[in-house]
């Protein structure tokens, strides 16, 4: 699975960085930063949760 982010859609809620800190971070303005586009194992589980929690739907998960 592969992760993609749309930084223009991000509202800076930070849920992604809270639930998947090895996959996501936030820049100085609170906008999502993708650290790991192809997470595995527990990081993939956390990233999947982050996709569901994102209020702006700025994160997507696709089959690689």
NUTINU-501910 format. One record per residue (C-alpha): residue number from 1; z, y, x. Coordinates in steps of 0.02 Angstrom, whole numbers. Layout:
% NUTINU-501910
<n:NUM	zz:Z	yy:Y	xx:X>;
...
//
This chain:
% NUTINU-501910
<n:1	zz:0	yy:0	xx:0>;
<n:2	zz:-36	yy:176	xx:55>;
<n:3	zz:51	yy:339	xx:12>;
<n:4	zz:-36	yy:505	xx:-19>;
<n:5	zz:42	yy:674	xx:-55>;
<n:6	zz:-29	yy:829	xx:-136>;
<n:7	zz:69	yy:968	xx:-52>;
<n:8	zz:-6	yy:1098	xx:-169>;
<n:9	zz:74	yy:1010	xx:-318>;
<n:10	zz:245	yy:988	xx:-236>;
<n:11	zz:386	yy:1090	xx:-315>;
<n:12	zz:513	yy:1052	xx:-179>;
<n:13	zz:634	yy:949	xx:-283>;
<n:14	zz:669	yy:839	xx:-131>;
<n:15	zz:692	yy:675	xx:-222>;
<n:16	zz:567	yy:591	xx:-106>;
<n:17	zz:661	yy:640	xx:52>;
<n:18	zz:826	yy:586	xx:-26>;
<n:19	zz:772	yy:411	xx:-78>;
<n:20	zz:648	yy:375	xx:63>;
<n:21	zz:698	yy:477	xx:217>;
<n:22	zz:597	yy:368	xx:336>;
<n:23	zz:439	yy:401	xx:235>;
<n:24	zz:460	yy:582	xx:177>;
<n:25	zz:536	yy:744	xx:238>;
<n:26	zz:522	yy:925	xx:184>;
<n:27	zz:458	yy:1076	xx:278>;
<n:28	zz:552	yy:1241	xx:290>;
<n:29	zz:489	yy:1289	xx:118>;
<n:30	zz:544	yy:1125	xx:39>;
<n:31	zz:369	yy:1054	xx:25>;
<n:32	zz:346	yy:867	xx:52>;
<n:33	zz:296	yy:803	xx:223>;
<n:34	zz:229	yy:626	xx:238>;
<n:35	zz:304	yy:538	xx:388>;
<n:36	zz:239	yy:361	xx:357>;
<n:37	zz:77	yy:340	xx:256>;
<n:38	zz:86	yy:149	xx:259>;
<n:39	zz:268	yy:100	xx:231>;
<n:40	zz:322	yy:-82	xx:238>;
<n:41	zz:470	yy:-182	xx:171>;
<n:42	zz:620	yy:-80	xx:117>;
<n:43	zz:528	yy:82	xx:156>;
<n:44	zz:391	yy:32	xx:34>;
<n:45	zz:521	yy:-4	xx:-100>;
<n:46	zz:600	yy:167	xx:-69>;
<n:47	zz:430	yy:254	xx:-70>;
<n:48	zz:387	yy:171	xx:-236>;
<n:49	zz:548	yy:239	xx:-308>;
<n:50	zz:506	yy:412	xx:-240>;
<n:51	zz:337	yy:406	xx:-328>;
<n:52	zz:426	yy:373	xx:-493>;
<n:53	zz:555	yy:511	xx:-463>;
<n:54	zz:436	yy:650	xx:-412>;
<n:55	zz:442	yy:778	xx:-553>;
<n:56	zz:275	yy:856	xx:-501>;
<n:57	zz:185	yy:690	xx:-479>;
<n:58	zz:135	yy:751	xx:-306>;
<n:59	zz:152	yy:579	xx:-227>;
<n:60	zz:38	yy:431	xx:-260>;
<n:61	zz:37	yy:250	xx:-205>;
<n:62	zz:-128	yy:158	xx:-188>;
<n:63	zz:-183	yy:-14	xx:-133>;
<n:64	zz:-239	yy:-9	xx:48>;
//
